[in-house]
Amino acid sequence: MKQYLTAITEDDPEYSRYLEECLDRYGREHNCAFQVRTFGRAEAFLESVQGQYDLVFMDVELGEGWMNGIEAARALRAKGSMAMLFFITNMPQYAPSGYDVDAIDYCIKPINYRSLSVKLDKALRILANRSGVPVKIRVKDGLRVVSSADIHYIEVMGHDLMFHTESEVITAYGGLKEREEDLRDQDFARCSASVLVNLRYVNGLYGDEVSIGNERIRIGRTRKKEFMTRLNKYLGG
């Protein structure tokens, strides 16, 4: 039975217990288990973090005078955690802040079990398919952390790096050579001087172009031999 280490940070003990009951019900219905740790304050939660949580439920409006959930989520990502993050709130206007910390979804109070079940289905599918290592991306207003397995390719655009993922393109600082060295063991390879490709997403070759999803990227003449060698090795050829 698959187990998921889960943190609930909620200053209302009754609501925290209700969420635990929902997770227990989901586990019984889906043959999995949630090892739950509960915290009343964000500071206590952050002290426990070693990057190991699979799922984190974070109340946005924690007690007055304490760190709020948005601040705690930013600190969590700064520690390199790639946990599936759910915000708990009765104020939907906080939703845009979730994009900054890669929150997977919001649980609007009062939480409905069926709605939560759908959200958990999505999170556990992502966890099941996830591999790779955390990649820290320095963006204009802070730090993002994504899995290397979620990056399709990285390209140089002017003075920026563009990280192309399934759902978005993240503009960041840094050099491509440094990223190539960091990701060499994660099946990334240069197809040109300005593009680093995740080989797991290559779905076709067309002359001097490689296909990734619905996009075609040119293979540089001086990079072609090495790129093809890396691709054939990845494909078992």
C-alpha positions in Angstrom: 0.0 0.0 0.0 1.4 3.4 -1.0 1.9 5.8 1.8 2.1 9.6 1.5 3.7 11.8 4.2 1.3 14.7 4.6 1.4 17.9 6.6 -1.6 19.9 7.6 -1.0 23.4 8.9 -4.3 24.7 10.2 -4.9 26.8 13.4 -8.4 25.5 13.8 -8.0 22.0 15.4 -11.6 21.0 14.5 -11.0 21.7 10.8 -7.6 19.9 11.0 -9.4 16.8 12.4 -12.0 17.0 9.6 -9.3 17.1 6.9 -7.6 14.1 8.5 -10.9 12.2 8.4 -11.3 13.1 4.7 -7.8 11.8 4.0 -8.5 8.6 5.9 -11.7 8.1 3.9 -9.9 8.7 0.6 -7.2 6.2 1.7 -9.7 3.5 2.4 -11.5 4.1 -0.9 -8.2 4.1 -3.0 -6.0 1.6 -1.1 -3.4 4.1 0.0 -2.5 5.8 3.3 -1.7 9.3 4.5 0.8 9.6 7.3 -0.4 12.9 8.7 1.5 15.4 10.8 -0.5 18.4 12.0 0.7 21.9 13.0 -1.1 24.9 14.4 1.5 27.4 13.3 3.5 27.8 10.1 6.7 28.3 12.1 6.4 24.9 13.7 5.7 23.3 10.3 8.7 24.9 8.7 11.0 23.6 11.5 9.9 20.1 10.7 10.5 20.4 6.9 13.4 18.4 5.5 11.9 18.4 2.0 10.3 15.0 2.7 6.5 15.8 2.5 4.5 14.5 -0.4 1.5 16.7 0.3 1.1 19.9 2.2 -2.3 21.4 3.2 -1.6 25.0 4.2 -4.2 27.4 5.8 -3.7 30.8 4.3 -5.2 32.8 7.2 -3.2 31.6 10.2 -3.5 33.3 13.6 -2.8 37.0 14.0 0.8 37.7 14.7 2.0 34.5 13.1 3.5 33.8 9.6 0.6 33.4 7.1 0.2 30.5 4.7 1.5 32.4 1.7 4.7 33.4 3.5 5.1 29.8 4.8 4.7 28.4 1.3 7.4 30.6 -0.1 9.7 29.5 2.7 8.8 25.9 2.0 9.8 26.2 -1.7 13.0 28.1 -0.8 14.0 24.9 1.2 13.7 23.0 -2.1 10.5 21.1 -1.3 8.5 19.9 -4.3 5.5 18.8 -2.2 2.0 18.9 -3.7 0.8 22.1 -2.1 -2.9 22.8 -1.3 -4.0 26.1 0.2 -6.9 26.1 2.5 -8.9 29.3 2.6 -12.3 30.9 2.6 -11.0 33.8 0.6 -10.6 32.9 -3.1 -8.9 36.2 -3.9 -5.7 34.6 -2.6 -5.6 32.4 -5.7 -3.1 34.4 -7.8 -0.5 34.1 -5.0 -0.6 30.4 -5.5 1.1 30.6 -8.9 4.2 32.0 -7.2 4.7 28.9 -5.2 3.3 26.2 -7.6 0.3 25.4 -5.5 -1.6 22.6 -7.2 -5.0 23.7 -6.0 -7.2 25.5 -3.4 -9.5 24.0 -0.9 -12.2 26.5 -0.3 -13.9 26.3 3.1 -16.1 24.5 3.9 -14.2 21.7 2.2 -16.4 19.2 0.3 -15.1 15.6 0.3 -16.0 14.9 -3.3 -14.3 18.0 -4.5 -11.2 17.2 -2.4 -11.2 13.7 -3.8 -10.9 15.0 -7.3 -8.0 17.3 -6.3 -6.2 14.3 -4.6 -6.7 12.2 -7.7 -4.8 14.8 -9.7 -2.0 15.3 -7.0 -1.4 11.5 -6.7 -1.2 11.1 -10.5 1.5 13.7 -10.6 3.4 12.1 -7.7 3.1 8.7 -9.4 4.7 10.0 -12.6 7.2 12.2 -10.9 10.9 11.5 -11.0 13.9 13.7 -11.4 15.5 16.2 -9.0 14.4 19.7 -7.7 15.5 22.5 -9.9 15.7 25.9 -8.3 14.9 28.7 -10.8 15.7 32.3 -9.9 12.9 34.5 -11.2 12.4 38.3 -11.1 10.7 38.4 -7.7 12.0 35.3 -6.0 12.6 31.6 -6.4 10.7 28.8 -8.1 11.3 25.1 -7.5 10.2 22.6 -10.2 11.0 18.9 -10.9 13.5 18.3 -13.6 11.0 15.7 -14.9 8.5 18.5 -15.6 10.8 20.5 -17.8 10.5 19.8 -21.5 13.4 22.1 -22.7 15.3 25.2 -21.7 16.3 27.8 -24.2 18.3 31.0 -24.2 16.3 34.1 -25.1 18.3 37.3 -25.1 19.8 37.5 -21.6 17.2 35.1 -20.1 16.6 31.4 -19.8 13.1 30.1 -20.7 12.1 27.0 -18.9 9.3 25.3 -21.0 7.1 23.0 -18.9 3.8 21.2 -19.6 1.8 24.2 -18.3 3.9 27.3 -18.5 7.1 29.0 -19.6 9.2 30.3 -16.7 11.5 33.2 -17.4 14.7 33.1 -15.3 18.2 34.2 -14.8 21.4 32.1 -15.2 23.5 30.4 -17.9 22.6 27.4 -20.0 26.0 25.7 -19.5 25.4 25.7 -15.7 22.0 24.1 -16.2 23.5 21.5 -18.6 26.0 20.4 -16.0 23.3 20.3 -13.3 21.0 18.2 -15.4 23.4 15.9 -17.2 22.4 12.9 -15.0 18.7 13.6 -15.7 18.8 12.8 -19.4 19.1 16.4 -20.7 21.2 17.0 -23.8 22.0 20.1 -25.9 20.6 20.1 -29.4 22.0 23.5 -30.2 24.0 26.3 -28.6 20.9 27.8 -27.2 18.6 24.8 -26.4 18.8 22.1 -23.7 16.3 19.3 -24.3 14.8 16.7 -21.9 15.2 13.5 -23.9 12.1 11.9 -22.3 9.9 14.4 -24.2 11.4 13.8 -27.7 8.7 12.3 -29.9 10.2 12.5 -33.3 13.1 13.5 -35.6 12.6 15.3 -38.9 15.9 16.0 -40.7 17.7 18.6 -38.7 14.8 19.2 -36.3 13.7 17.4 -33.1 10.0 17.2 -32.1 9.0 17.9 -28.5 5.3 17.9 -28.0 3.8 20.1 -30.8 7.0 22.0 -31.3 10.0 21.4 -33.5 13.4 22.6 -32.5 16.4 22.9 -34.8 19.4 20.7 -34.1 22.7 22.6 -34.4 25.2 21.3 -36.9 28.0 21.2 -34.4 25.8 19.6 -31.8 24.1 17.0 -33.9 26.5 14.1 -33.5 26.7 14.3 -29.7 22.9 14.9 -29.4 22.1 11.9 -31.5 24.5 9.7 -29.5 22.8 10.8 -26.3 19.4 10.3 -27.7 20.2 6.8 -29.1 21.7 5.8 -25.7 18.5 7.1 -23.9 16.3 5.1 -26.3 18.3 2.0 -25.8 19.7 2.0 -29.4 
